[in-house]
Amino acid sequence: NYIKDAFDERISELKSNGQIGTSVSYNCAKNSIEQFQANLKFSDITPTILNKYEKEMLDKGCSRTTISIYLRTLRSLFNNAISNKDILPSLYPFRKNDYEKDKYEIPEGSNIKKALELKEIESIVKYNAVKGSVKEMSRDYWFFIYLTNGLNVKDLCLLKYKDIDGTTLKFIRAKTIRQKKEKVIYATLRDESLKIIEKWGNKKKTNETYVFPILNGKETPERQRQLIQQLTHTINDNIKSIAGDLEIKKTITTYSARHSFATVLKRSGASMEVISEMLGHSNLKTTRL
């Protein structure tokens, strides 16, 4: 009956599946809700309580994006509990459509995305970093992400030589591996991408060799996540430093490479369907956001 027990069960399940990042999100949501009001039962969660929670979180300075993430995990627990017949469907407090005005609607995230202009991307690529430095490596990894359909850092770290066929990169998005339909991404490896692999990549021993020297395949899921996060922070810190040197006012991260890739495609006349497929999105709504 207790929300915290449902969270603990789900967190344990996610950890056993190696979904460490998602388990962390669920744990943060659980802690936030427990701090708001301890020992809540499913029957206690009403639209009134959820509106009160949202207001209190906003008053604390939390973003709508954070609130949205936390409450989506709670909604998932409700869906599972109803599916397993642990609770009655009548207890469901979340709005399913625009007609359910008496139900609670999870707020949309307020993340502002700013794509880079081509001239800004070019200036980053041509930035004169010290050869062999972490800044040069970060710049090259960032550019590799941009060139390969804006793949995320986890997918970058998991790339193996078996994923490369000549000048074509074919890989499954790690984010979709446990979904009913895995998303296979195809990306063209341009000369610049191949040069980055040659400069920073591992020497190929077998098809199972990782392309880049971040993981070795022997890490625990927790250690793997830690290494991926470390690389993400390294790239972001250095690419922001480069942007500062170039007097680019936008906040630049690894996600900027992904968003810029999509925006350049859109400006070139590519359809939303094509962009969605290249990014590996499961639906067009995600692409439009």
N, C-alpha and C positions, 0 to 999 in steps of 0.2 A: 504493500500500500504506500510505502514511503518513496518519495522522489529520489532521495539520496541513495537508497538501495538499488533502484533501477539504474541510476548513474554508475554506481560501483560495478554492477553486473556488466553493463555495456563497456565500461572502461577496461575491465578484465578481459572481455572478449576481444576488444580491439588490440590490446597488447599481445594476446596470444596469436593474433593474426599478423603481427608485425606492423600494425598501423599506428605507429607511435605518435605521429603528428596529430592524427585525429583523436587519439586517446587524451592527448594534452589539452585539446580544445574542449573535450567533454569534461575533463577534470576542472578546468578553469570555470566553465559554466556552472558546474556543481558547487564549487566554492563560492561563486558570486551569489547564487540563489540561496545557499545556506546562510551566507552573511546577511542577506536581505531578510530571511525568515527561516529559522531552523526547523527541521523535522516536518516539512510540508508533506502532505499526502496528495495523491492525484486528485482526490475530491476537493482539496483546498484550492487548487489552481483554477481560478475563474477569470473571466475577462477583467473584472475589477482589480484583482490581485496583480494581473499582468500589467495593467495600465499603471498601477502604483509602483511596481518594480521598474518599469521603463522611466517613470518620472524621477524616481530616486537615483537611478543610474545616470540620467542626464544631469541631475543636480550635482552629482559627484564629479562631473566633467567627462564621463565616458562618451565615446562616440556612438552614433547610431549604428555604425558598422559593427562595433563590438557587441552592442545589445542584440543586433540581428543575428550574429553568429551564436551567441549564447542561447537565444530563444529558439533558434532552429534546431539545436540539439535537444532542447526540451520537447519541442513538437515531435521530433523523431521518436523520443521515448513514449509519447502518447500514442503515436501510430503503431509502434511495436506492441504496446500493452493491449491496445484494442484488437490488433491482429491476433494476438495470443489469447484473447478473451480473458485477460486479467482484469480489465475494467470495462465498464459499459460505454458504448459510443456516445451516449448522451453527456458524458463528462468532458467531451472534447471541447476545449475553450477557444480554439483558433479558427479564424475566418477562412472558409474554403472558397468563397466567391463574393462578389460585390453585393449580393442580396442579403448576406448574413451580417447585417449592420450591428447586431447585438454581440457578435463575437469579436475576439481580439485580432487585430491585424499586425503582424510583425513588421517593424519599420524597415524601409530599404536603406542600404548602406549609402553613405554620402561621400564615397570615394571619388575625388576629382582626378581624372586621367588627362595628362597632357602629353601628346605625342610630339616627338622631335621633328623638326624640318630636316630635309635631306642634307642641307648645308651644315646643319648642326651635327648630324651623324657623321658626315665627311670630316668635319673638324676633329671629332673625337677619334676617328680612325687614324687620322694623320698626326695626332698628338705625339710629340717627341718625348716619349718616356725613356728612362735609362734602360739600356738593353739588359735583359735578364732579371729585371726588377719585378717586384710584386705588382707594381703599378702597370707595367707593360703587360704582364700576364692577365691582370684584371681587365684591362682595355681589350685584349684579344679575346678573352672568354666572353665579354659583353658583346663584342662584334659577332662572334660565332653564334651566340644565342639569337641575335638579330637576323643573321643570314639563314639560319635553319628553322624558319617558321616561328621564331620566338619561343623555342622550347624552354621549359623551366629548368632551374639549376639541378633539381633531382634527376630529371631525364638526362641532362648533360653528364652528370656523374655516373649514371647507369649505362651509358652507351658502351657497346662492345663492338669489336671489329666484325662480328657476324652481322651487325646491323648495317654494314657498308657494302654496297654492291657497285663497284666502280665509282661513279659520281652521284650515286643515289643513296640517301640515308633513309632507312626504313626502321621504325621503332614503334613500340606500343607505349602510350602515355602511362606512366606509373600510376597516375591518378585514377585510371579506368581499369586497372588490372583485375580488380575484384567486382567490377560491374558486370551485368549480364552481357553487355556488348562492349568489348575492348575497342579503343580507338587507335587504329593504325595510322601513323603519320608518315608521309613521304616528303622528303625535302631534297632539293638539288644541292650537292656539295660543289660550290663554286671554287675557283682557284684559291681565293682568299681563305676559304674554310679549310681546304686541304693544306695550305701553308701553316695555318694555326695548329692543325693536328701534327704536322711535321715538327713544328717548333716546340710545342708543349706536351704532345701526346706520348704515350708509352710506345715502345717498339713492339710490333705485333709478334707474338709467339704462337698463339693459336687464335681461333675465331672467338674464343671465350675471353681473350685479353681485353680489359677495359681500355677504351680509347684514351681517356685522360687519367693521370695518376692521383686520383682522389680516394678511390675505394680499392680494396683488394678482394672483396667477396667473402672475407672471413669475419667481418664485423657483425656484432649483434645489431638488431634493429635500432636499439637506442644509440649505439655508437655510430651507426650509419647516418642517422638523423643529425647527430651532433656534427659530424664532418661536413655534411651538406649545408647545415646552417652556418658553420664557420666559413665555408667558401662563399656562401651568399653574402655574409657580412663583409668579407674581404673585398669582393667585387664591388659591392655597394659603396663602401667607404672610399675606395680608390677612384671609382667612376665619378663620385660626387666631388672629389678633390680635383679630378681632371676638368669637370664641368666648371668648377670655380676658377681654375686657371684660364679657361677659355671664355670666361664671363658669360656662361650660359645660365640664365636665371632660373630655369626649370629644375625641379627636383628629379634627379635621374637615378634609377635603380635598375636591377635586372628586369623588373616588370616593364620598365619604360621601353626596353628593347622589344619585348613582345607586343606592347600596344603600338609602338611606332611601326613595326612590321605590318600589323593589321591596317593601320591608318594609311600607310604608303600604298598598300594594295587597293584600299578603297578609293583613294584619290586617283589611282591609275585606271579606275573603271571596273575593277573586279566586283562581281556580285557578292552579296552577303552570304549566299550559299557556299561559294568557293572559299571565301575567307573563313567561314565557320569550319569547313572541312579541313583546311590547312592548319588551323589552330587546334583542331581536335576537340571542338566543343560538341556537346551532346545535343544541343538545340540552338536555334537561331536567337532566342531571347538572351542567352548568355553572351553571344557575339555582339548584339546591339547594345548591351550594357557596357 
